[in-house]
């Protein structure tokens, strides 16, 4: 499977495969030496599993994004990967174009999820208790901008945020642009870090 992915991605414009590993420990060593933009990570591996490898990459190499590619899309697997710091989550039935798009999105600081995972995230958000009302917003943010930043930190796309908040995707973009300007960040990765430090 790994050899097939290497060959497949080698045919994609703008994607250069700089290394491959059969276990999480080897993956960490390669990330430390090669400093890739993105790691395509399986969850079930020997020596060190993909969740722990993702956690360590997010902690020690924040410039490297992790996109999970696995056969598992159950709640526990998805939650574990996202909490560890994965910026995308695809299942192994994803095609070359979908994988390539996820890699490019992750390199640009954005998140990509398979359709099934996106539905699960939106459903989980709709079931979750609403966050406590915002009484004092930092840095001149509005209450809505704080809500949007929290969802950005959760890895949701603009469309998913719009669904969760029952607003148009164009409105989401406006809130994101305004919030980014107020807090002085340039991309979703920086915004997520801000939200984790100041809002969550």
C-alpha positions as CSV (number, residue, x, y, z in Angstrom):
1,X,0.0,0.0,0.0
2,X,2.8,2.4,0.9
3,X,4.8,1.7,-2.2
4,X,1.6,2.2,-4.3
5,X,1.0,5.6,-2.6
6,X,4.6,6.7,-3.2
7,X,4.2,5.8,-6.9
8,X,0.8,7.4,-7.1
9,X,1.9,10.7,-5.5
10,X,5.0,10.8,-7.6
11,X,2.7,11.4,-10.6
12,X,1.0,14.4,-9.0
13,X,2.1,17.9,-10.1
14,X,3.5,20.0,-7.2
15,X,3.9,17.0,-4.9
16,X,7.4,15.6,-4.1
17,X,7.7,12.5,-2.0
18,X,10.8,12.9,0.1
19,X,10.5,9.7,2.2
20,X,8.4,6.9,3.4
21,X,8.2,4.9,6.6
22,X,6.6,1.7,7.8
23,X,6.2,2.7,11.5
24,X,5.7,5.8,13.5
25,X,9.1,5.9,15.0
26,X,10.8,5.8,11.6
27,X,8.3,8.5,10.5
28,X,9.5,10.8,13.3
29,X,13.1,10.3,12.4
30,X,12.4,11.2,8.8
31,X,10.4,14.3,9.7
32,X,13.3,15.5,11.9
33,X,15.8,15.0,9.1
34,X,13.7,16.0,6.1
35,X,11.4,18.7,7.5
36,X,8.5,17.9,5.0
37,X,5.6,20.2,4.6
38,X,3.0,17.4,5.1
39,X,3.1,13.8,6.4
40,X,0.5,11.4,5.1
41,X,-0.1,9.2,8.2
42,X,-1.7,5.8,8.7
43,X,-3.1,5.1,12.2
44,X,-2.4,1.4,12.7
45,X,1.4,0.8,12.5
46,X,4.0,-1.2,14.4
47,X,6.5,0.2,17.0
48,X,4.6,3.5,17.3
49,X,1.0,4.0,16.1
50,X,0.0,6.9,13.9
51,X,-1.9,8.8,16.7
52,X,1.3,9.0,18.9
53,X,3.4,9.8,15.9
54,X,1.0,12.6,14.9
55,X,1.0,14.0,18.5
56,X,4.8,14.1,18.5
57,X,5.1,15.7,15.1
58,X,2.5,18.4,16.1
59,X,4.5,19.1,19.3
60,X,8.0,18.9,18.0
61,X,7.6,19.9,14.3
62,X,4.7,22.4,14.1
63,X,5.8,23.4,10.6
64,X,4.9,19.9,9.4
65,X,1.1,19.2,8.9
66,X,-0.3,15.7,9.3
67,X,-3.0,14.3,7.1
68,X,-4.4,10.9,8.2
69,X,-5.1,8.3,5.5
70,X,-6.6,5.2,7.0
71,X,-9.2,2.5,6.7
72,X,-10.8,3.5,10.0
73,X,-13.4,6.2,10.3
74,X,-15.0,5.4,13.6
75,X,-15.5,8.1,16.2
76,X,-12.6,7.0,18.4
77,X,-10.1,6.9,15.5
78,X,-11.2,10.3,14.2
79,X,-11.3,11.9,17.6
80,X,-7.9,10.5,18.6
81,X,-6.3,11.7,15.4
82,X,-7.7,15.2,15.5
83,X,-6.9,15.7,19.2
84,X,-3.4,14.6,18.4
85,X,-3.1,17.4,15.9
86,X,-4.0,16.0,12.5
87,X,-5.0,18.7,10.0
88,X,-6.9,16.3,7.7
89,X,-8.5,12.9,7.7
90,X,-9.2,10.7,4.7
91,X,-10.1,7.1,4.3
92,X,-8.2,4.8,2.0
93,X,-11.0,4.8,-0.7
94,X,-9.9,8.4,-1.4
95,X,-8.7,8.9,-5.0
96,X,-5.5,10.5,-6.2
97,X,-7.1,13.9,-6.7
98,X,-8.7,13.9,-3.3
99,X,-5.4,13.0,-1.6
100,X,-3.5,15.6,-3.6
101,X,-6.0,18.2,-2.7
102,X,-5.8,17.3,1.0
103,X,-2.0,17.6,0.9
104,X,-2.1,21.0,-0.7
105,X,-4.7,22.2,1.8
106,X,-2.7,21.0,4.7
107,X,0.5,22.7,3.4
108,X,-1.5,25.9,3.1
109,X,-2.7,25.6,6.7
110,X,-6.2,24.4,6.0
111,X,-8.0,21.2,6.9
112,X,-9.6,18.5,4.7
113,X,-11.8,15.7,5.7
114,X,-13.5,12.9,3.8
115,X,-17.3,13.3,3.4
116,X,-18.1,10.7,6.0
117,X,-15.8,12.4,8.6
118,X,-17.2,15.8,7.8
119,X,-20.7,14.6,8.4
120,X,-19.7,13.1,11.7
121,X,-18.0,16.3,12.8
122,X,-21.0,18.4,11.9
123,X,-23.4,16.0,13.7
124,X,-21.2,16.0,16.8
125,X,-21.2,19.7,16.9
126,X,-25.0,19.9,16.5
127,X,-25.4,17.4,19.4
128,X,-22.8,19.2,21.6
129,X,-24.0,21.6,24.3
130,X,-23.5,25.2,23.1
131,X,-20.5,27.0,24.5
132,X,-21.0,29.4,27.3
133,X,-22.0,32.9,26.1
134,X,-19.2,35.2,25.4
135,X,-19.2,38.1,27.8
136,X,-15.9,39.8,27.1
137,X,-14.2,39.2,23.7
138,X,-10.4,39.8,23.4
139,X,-8.8,41.9,20.8
140,X,-12.0,43.6,19.7
141,X,-13.5,40.3,18.4
142,X,-17.3,40.0,18.2
143,X,-19.1,37.1,19.8
144,X,-19.7,35.6,16.4
145,X,-16.0,35.9,15.4
146,X,-15.1,34.1,18.6
147,X,-17.5,31.2,17.7
148,X,-16.0,31.0,14.2
149,X,-12.4,31.0,15.5
150,X,-13.3,28.2,17.9
151,X,-14.6,26.1,14.9
152,X,-11.6,27.0,12.8
153,X,-9.5,25.6,15.7
154,X,-11.6,22.5,15.5
155,X,-10.5,22.0,11.9
156,X,-13.8,22.7,10.2
157,X,-13.9,24.1,6.7
158,X,-15.8,27.3,5.9
159,X,-18.7,25.3,4.6
160,X,-18.8,23.1,7.7
161,X,-18.7,26.2,10.0
162,X,-21.6,27.7,8.0
163,X,-23.6,24.5,8.5
164,X,-22.9,24.4,12.2
165,X,-23.8,28.1,12.8
166,X,-26.6,28.2,10.2
167,X,-25.0,31.0,8.2
168,X,-23.9,31.3,4.6
169,X,-20.3,30.3,3.7
170,X,-19.7,33.9,2.4
171,X,-20.6,35.2,5.8
172,X,-18.2,32.8,7.4
173,X,-15.4,34.1,5.1
174,X,-16.3,37.7,6.2
175,X,-16.1,36.8,9.9
176,X,-12.8,34.9,9.3
177,X,-11.2,37.8,7.4
178,X,-12.3,40.3,10.1
179,X,-11.1,38.1,12.9
180,X,-7.7,37.5,11.2
181,X,-7.2,41.2,10.8
182,X,-8.1,41.9,14.5
183,X,-5.8,39.2,16.0
184,X,-3.0,39.7,13.5
185,X,-2.8,36.2,12.0
186,X,-2.3,35.2,8.4
187,X,-3.7,31.7,8.1
188,X,-5.9,29.1,9.8
189,X,-3.0,27.4,11.5
190,X,-2.1,30.6,13.3
191,X,-5.7,31.3,14.0
192,X,-6.2,27.8,15.6
193,X,-3.1,28.4,17.8
194,X,-4.6,31.8,18.9
195,X,-8.0,30.1,19.6
196,X,-6.4,27.3,21.7
197,X,-4.4,29.9,23.7
198,X,-7.0,32.5,24.2
199,X,-10.5,31.2,23.6
200,X,-10.7,27.5,24.3
